[in-house]
């Protein structure tokens, strides 16, 4: 790497002959004044940061499944939705006691917590289970969620793992051709018994 520094020794001419910055061989030579201009012009590049940073995209840890349950009913107010979600939690407890009396989870059990979303104020149930090496635990959770959806027709469920929407992957041959992970967000397919919503 060749380094060159140059300045005009005459007074008053420093703005016409800026200091050259070191650059690797074969690259375009930059000047300090052009870097300052670039910095002034880059204020727009960080505009998104000033408008509010929502954080980095989150990803699930390996061997985890995350599930979110919403009650979608325009007739219910916020309090009623919260009460309905508590009913879902109660039914979940009953269902797991009934079906899984002697079941031993690989790492973590199926659990739902009641959450209120900060920005929108929406209530929902959320859970995350680390199933470890036992993919059967993940499929058991899918079964439990399916059974819950039978008891609560207004219940909308979203489930993802480290592969993303794994139910879309598993049902790829039965889904409409247009439905893929890139366009699956906020889509519903009434042609299926299982409605797909992201």
C-alpha positions in Angstrom: 0.0 0.0 0.0 1.4 3.4 -0.9 0.6 6.3 1.3 0.8 9.8 0.0 0.2 13.0 2.0 0.2 16.3 0.3 -0.6 19.8 1.3 -0.1 23.1 -0.5 2.5 25.1 1.6 1.1 28.5 0.4 -1.2 30.2 2.9 -4.9 30.4 1.8 -4.6 27.5 -0.7 -5.3 24.6 1.6 -9.0 24.4 0.4 -7.9 24.0 -3.2 -5.3 21.3 -2.5 -6.8 19.0 0.1 -4.9 16.4 2.0 -4.8 13.1 0.3 -5.8 10.1 2.3 -4.0 6.7 2.3 -5.6 4.2 -0.1 -4.8 0.7 -1.1 -2.9 0.2 -4.4 -5.2 0.1 -7.4 -8.1 2.0 -5.8 -9.3 5.4 -6.5 -7.6 8.1 -4.4 -9.9 9.9 -2.0 -9.4 13.3 -0.5 -10.4 14.5 2.9 -12.7 17.2 1.5 -14.5 14.6 -0.7 -14.9 12.4 2.5 -16.4 15.4 4.4 -18.8 16.0 1.5 -19.8 12.4 1.6 -20.4 12.5 5.3 -22.5 15.6 4.9 -24.5 13.9 2.1 -25.0 10.7 4.1 -27.3 12.3 6.7 -30.2 10.8 4.6 -28.6 7.4 4.9 -29.3 7.4 8.7 -32.7 9.0 8.5 -34.4 5.6 9.3 -32.4 5.6 12.6 -33.7 9.0 13.7 -37.3 8.0 12.8 -37.3 5.1 15.2 -35.3 1.9 15.3 -37.4 -1.1 16.0 -34.5 -3.4 16.6 -32.8 -6.0 14.6 -34.8 -8.8 13.0 -35.1 -11.5 15.6 -34.5 -15.1 14.9 -35.4 -18.1 17.0 -32.7 -20.2 18.7 -32.0 -23.5 17.1 -34.5 -26.3 18.0 -37.2 -23.9 19.1 -40.8 -23.4 18.1 -42.7 -20.2 18.7 -46.5 -19.9 18.7 -48.8 -16.9 18.9 -52.6 -17.1 19.4 -55.0 -14.3 18.6 -58.8 -14.0 19.2 -60.2 -12.3 16.1 -63.7 -11.1 16.7 -64.8 -7.5 15.9 -67.7 -7.8 18.4 -65.5 -8.3 21.4 -63.9 -5.3 23.3 -60.4 -5.4 24.8 -61.6 -6.8 28.1 -63.7 -9.6 26.4 -60.7 -10.6 24.3 -58.5 -10.8 27.3 -61.2 -13.0 29.1 -61.5 -15.2 26.0 -57.7 -15.7 26.0 -57.8 -16.7 29.6 -60.4 -19.3 28.6 -58.0 -20.6 26.0 -55.3 -20.8 28.7 -57.6 -22.7 30.9 -58.6 -25.1 28.1 -54.9 -25.6 27.3 -54.2 -26.6 30.9 -57.2 -29.1 30.8 -56.1 -30.5 27.4 -52.5 -31.0 28.4 -53.6 -32.7 31.7 -56.0 -34.9 29.8 -53.7 -35.9 26.9 -50.3 -35.7 28.4 -50.5 -37.2 31.9 -47.3 -39.2 31.7 -45.6 -37.4 28.8 -42.0 -36.2 29.4 -40.9 -33.2 27.3 -37.4 -33.3 25.8 -36.4 -29.8 27.1 -39.3 -27.4 27.7 -43.1 -28.0 28.0 -45.8 -26.4 26.0 -46.9 -23.1 27.7 -48.9 -20.0 26.9 -48.5 -16.6 28.5 -50.9 -13.7 28.1 -49.3 -10.7 26.5 -50.4 -7.2 25.7 -48.5 -5.8 22.7 -47.0 -2.4 23.5 -47.6 -0.4 20.3 -51.1 -1.6 19.3 -52.4 -2.6 22.7 -53.5 -6.0 21.3 -53.8 -8.9 23.7 -52.6 -12.4 22.6 -51.1 -15.6 23.9 -47.5 -16.4 23.2 -45.2 -19.3 23.8 -41.9 -20.7 22.9 -40.7 -24.2 23.4 -37.2 -25.6 23.0 -37.8 -29.1 21.8 -34.1 -30.1 21.6 -33.6 -33.3 19.6 -37.2 -34.4 19.8 -39.0 -33.1 16.7 -42.0 -35.1 18.0 -42.4 -32.5 20.7 -42.8 -29.8 18.0 -45.5 -31.9 16.2 -47.3 -32.6 19.5 -47.5 -28.8 20.0 -49.0 -28.5 16.5 -51.6 -31.1 17.5 -52.4 -29.3 20.7 -52.8 -26.0 18.9 -55.1 -27.7 16.3 -57.3 -29.1 19.1 -57.5 -25.7 20.7 -58.6 -24.2 17.4 -61.5 -26.7 17.3 -62.8 -25.5 20.6 -62.4 -21.8 19.8 -63.4 -20.9 16.2 -62.3 -17.2 16.6 -58.8 -18.4 17.5 -56.1 -17.6 15.0 -52.7 -19.3 15.4 -49.3 -18.6 14.0 -46.5 -21.1 14.5 -42.9 -20.9 13.3 -39.6 -22.6 14.0 -36.0 -21.9 12.9 -37.1 -22.9 9.3 -39.8 -20.3 9.3 -43.4 -21.4 8.5 -42.8 -25.1 8.6 -46.5 -25.9 8.1 -46.3 -24.3 4.7 -43.2 -26.4 3.9 -44.9 -29.6 5.0 -48.2 -28.8 3.1 -46.5 -27.5 0.0 -48.1 -30.1 -2.3 -51.6 -29.3 -1.0 -51.4 -25.5 -1.1 -52.4 -23.2 -4.0 -49.5 -22.6 -6.4 -49.3 -18.9 -5.7 -48.8 -19.4 -1.9 -45.2 -19.5 -0.9 -43.3 -18.0 2.0 -42.5 -14.7 0.2 -46.2 -13.9 -0.4 -47.8 -15.8 2.6 -47.9 -12.8 4.9 -51.5 -11.9 5.9 -53.0 -14.4 3.5 -55.9 -16.7 4.1 -56.8 -19.8 2.1 -60.5 -20.8 2.5 -60.0 -23.8 0.3 -58.3 -25.6 3.1 -59.6 -27.0 6.3 -56.6 -25.3 7.9 -56.6 -21.6 7.3 -53.1 -20.2 6.7 -52.4 -16.7 8.1 -49.1 -15.2 8.9 
